[in-house]
Amino acid sequence: MTQASFPTAPTKDALERGEVLSPRFDANGLIAAVATHAGTGEVLMFAWMNAEALARTIELGEAVYFSRSRGELWHKGDTSGQVQKIVEMRIDCDQDCVWLKVLPQGDGGACHVGFRSCFYRVVEDGKLVERP
């Protein structure tokens, strides 16, 4: 693994309005990432990225995440075929969350359980109900 690094914004204005990508990783070195379908807007999944995953995502034009459970990079689709081609990448105002607009490849899904979206359950009266 290569150690990727991003600059720290020198001021609040540079962070919020500047042109330099200065992601703010948490104490564990991670940043939240939300992937939505570029065509439909559907929320597909939430994951984490470390600096290397974010740098690889930018470099490849495909989503690369960091698996907290395995402690390693995870190029989405390497085993499932559900590669996520990046159409647009955004970062929020204080640069601590990334939004990926993607075109899923393979079967078009994103969830390891087999659903198109990881958000396939609705909370109703305190219970989970599957609604793909």
Contacts in CASP RR format, 6 or more apart in sequence:
PFRMAT RR
TARGET T0000
AUTHOR 0000-0000-0000
METHOD contacts of the structure
MODEL  1
MTQASFPTAPTKDALERGEVLSPRFDANGLIAAVATHAGTGEVLMFAWMN
AEALARTIELGEAVYFSRSRGELWHKGDTSGQVQKIVEMRIDCDQDCVWL
KVLPQGDGGACHVGFRSCFYRVVEDGKLVERP
1 52 0 8 1.000
1 73 0 8 1.000
2 52 0 8 1.000
2 55 0 8 1.000
3 51 0 8 1.000
3 52 0 8 1.000
4 51 0 8 1.000
4 52 0 8 1.000
4 54 0 8 1.000
4 55 0 8 1.000
4 56 0 8 1.000
5 51 0 8 1.000
6 21 0 8 1.000
6 22 0 8 1.000
6 23 0 8 1.000
6 51 0 8 1.000
6 54 0 8 1.000
6 55 0 8 1.000
7 20 0 8 1.000
7 21 0 8 1.000
7 22 0 8 1.000
8 22 0 8 1.000
9 15 0 8 1.000
9 18 0 8 1.000
9 20 0 8 1.000
9 22 0 8 1.000
9 95 0 8 1.000
14 20 0 8 1.000
14 22 0 8 1.000
15 22 0 8 1.000
15 24 0 8 1.000
15 94 0 8 1.000
15 95 0 8 1.000
16 93 0 8 1.000
16 94 0 8 1.000
21 91 0 8 1.000
21 95 0 8 1.000
22 95 0 8 1.000
23 31 0 8 1.000
23 51 0 8 1.000
23 54 0 8 1.000
23 91 0 8 1.000
23 95 0 8 1.000
23 96 0 8 1.000
23 98 0 8 1.000
24 31 0 8 1.000
24 94 0 8 1.000
24 95 0 8 1.000
24 96 0 8 1.000
25 31 0 8 1.000
25 50 0 8 1.000
25 51 0 8 1.000
25 96 0 8 1.000
26 96 0 8 1.000
29 50 0 8 1.000
29 51 0 8 1.000
30 48 0 8 1.000
30 49 0 8 1.000
30 50 0 8 1.000
30 66 0 8 1.000
30 68 0 8 1.000
31 48 0 8 1.000
31 49 0 8 1.000
31 50 0 8 1.000
31 54 0 8 1.000
31 96 0 8 1.000
31 97 0 8 1.000
31 98 0 8 1.000
32 46 0 8 1.000
32 48 0 8 1.000
32 96 0 8 1.000
32 97 0 8 1.000
32 98 0 8 1.000
33 46 0 8 1.000
33 47 0 8 1.000
33 48 0 8 1.000
33 49 0 8 1.000
33 63 0 8 1.000
33 65 0 8 1.000
33 97 0 8 1.000
33 98 0 8 1.000
33 99 0 8 1.000
33 100 0 8 1.000
34 43 0 8 1.000
34 45 0 8 1.000
34 46 0 8 1.000
34 97 0 8 1.000
34 98 0 8 1.000
34 99 0 8 1.000
34 100 0 8 1.000
35 43 0 8 1.000
35 44 0 8 1.000
35 45 0 8 1.000
35 46 0 8 1.000
35 47 0 8 1.000
35 63 0 8 1.000
35 84 0 8 1.000
35 100 0 8 1.000
35 101 0 8 1.000
35 102 0 8 1.000
35 110 0 8 1.000
36 42 0 8 1.000
36 43 0 8 1.000
36 44 0 8 1.000
36 99 0 8 1.000
36 100 0 8 1.000
36 101 0 8 1.000
36 102 0 8 1.000
37 44 0 8 1.000
37 101 0 8 1.000
37 102 0 8 1.000
37 103 0 8 1.000
37 104 0 8 1.000
38 87 0 8 1.000
38 88 0 8 1.000
38 101 0 8 1.000
38 102 0 8 1.000
38 103 0 8 1.000
39 101 0 8 1.000
39 103 0 8 1.000
41 101 0 8 1.000
42 116 0 8 1.000
42 117 0 8 1.000
43 117 0 8 1.000
43 119 0 8 1.000
44 84 0 8 1.000
44 102 0 8 1.000
44 104 0 8 1.000
44 109 0 8 1.000
44 110 0 8 1.000
44 111 0 8 1.000
44 116 0 8 1.000
44 117 0 8 1.000
44 118 0 8 1.000
45 110 0 8 1.000
45 111 0 8 1.000
45 117 0 8 1.000
45 118 0 8 1.000
45 119 0 8 1.000
46 118 0 8 1.000
47 65 0 8 1.000
47 66 0 8 1.000
47 74 0 8 1.000
48 65 0 8 1.000
48 66 0 8 1.000
48 68 0 8 1.000
49 57 0 8 1.000
49 64 0 8 1.000
49 65 0 8 1.000
49 66 0 8 1.000
49 98 0 8 1.000
50 66 0 8 1.000
50 73 0 8 1.000
52 66 0 8 1.000
52 73 0 8 1.000
53 64 0 8 1.000
53 65 0 8 1.000
53 66 0 8 1.000
53 73 0 8 1.000
53 74 0 8 1.000
54 64 0 8 1.000
54 98 0 8 1.000
56 64 0 8 1.000
56 73 0 8 1.000
56 75 0 8 1.000
57 63 0 8 1.000
57 64 0 8 1.000
57 86 0 8 1.000
57 89 0 8 1.000
57 100 0 8 1.000
58 89 0 8 1.000
60 75 0 8 1.000
61 85 0 8 1.000
61 86 0 8 1.000
62 75 0 8 1.000
62 76 0 8 1.000
62 83 0 8 1.000
62 84 0 8 1.000
62 85 0 8 1.000
62 86 0 8 1.000
63 75 0 8 1.000
63 76 0 8 1.000
63 83 0 8 1.000
63 84 0 8 1.000
63 86 0 8 1.000
63 100 0 8 1.000
63 102 0 8 1.000
64 73 0 8 1.000
64 74 0 8 1.000
64 75 0 8 1.000
64 76 0 8 1.000
65 73 0 8 1.000
65 74 0 8 1.000
65 76 0 8 1.000
66 72 0 8 1.000
66 73 0 8 1.000
66 74 0 8 1.000
67 73 0 8 1.000
67 74 0 8 1.000
75 83 0 8 1.000
76 82 0 8 1.000
76 83 0 8 1.000
76 84 0 8 1.000
76 110 0 8 1.000
77 83 0 8 1.000
77 84 0 8 1.000
77 105 0 8 1.000
80 106 0 8 1.000
80 112 0 8 1.000
81 105 0 8 1.000
81 106 0 8 1.000
81 107 0 8 1.000
82 104 0 8 1.000
82 105 0 8 1.000
82 106 0 8 1.000
82 107 0 8 1.000
82 108 0 8 1.000
82 109 0 8 1.000
82 110 0 8 1.000
83 104 0 8 1.000
83 105 0 8 1.000
83 106 0 8 1.000
84 100 0 8 1.000
84 102 0 8 1.000
84 103 0 8 1.000
84 104 0 8 1.000
84 105 0 8 1.000
84 110 0 8 1.000
85 102 0 8 1.000
85 103 0 8 1.000
85 104 0 8 1.000
85 105 0 8 1.000
86 100 0 8 1.000
86 101 0 8 1.000
86 102 0 8 1.000
87 101 0 8 1.000
87 102 0 8 1.000
87 103 0 8 1.000
88 100 0 8 1.000
88 101 0 8 1.000
89 98 0 8 1.000
89 99 0 8 1.000
89 100 0 8 1.000
89 101 0 8 1.000
90 98 0 8 1.000
90 99 0 8 1.000
90 101 0 8 1.000
91 97 0 8 1.000
91 98 0 8 1.000
91 99 0 8 1.000
92 98 0 8 1.000
92 99 0 8 1.000
104 110 0 8 1.000
108 116 0 8 1.000
109 115 0 8 1.000
109 116 0 8 1.000
109 117 0 8 1.000
110 116 0 8 1.000
110 117 0 8 1.000
110 118 0 8 1.000
111 117 0 8 1.000
111 118 0 8 1.000
111 120 0 8 1.000
113 120 0 8 1.000
115 132 0 8 1.000
116 132 0 8 1.000
117 132 0 8 1.000
120 130 0 8 1.000
120 131 0 8 1.000
120 132 0 8 1.000
121 128 0 8 1.000
121 129 0 8 1.000
121 130 0 8 1.000
121 131 0 8 1.000
122 128 0 8 1.000
122 129 0 8 1.000
122 130 0 8 1.000
122 131 0 8 1.000
123 129 0 8 1.000
END
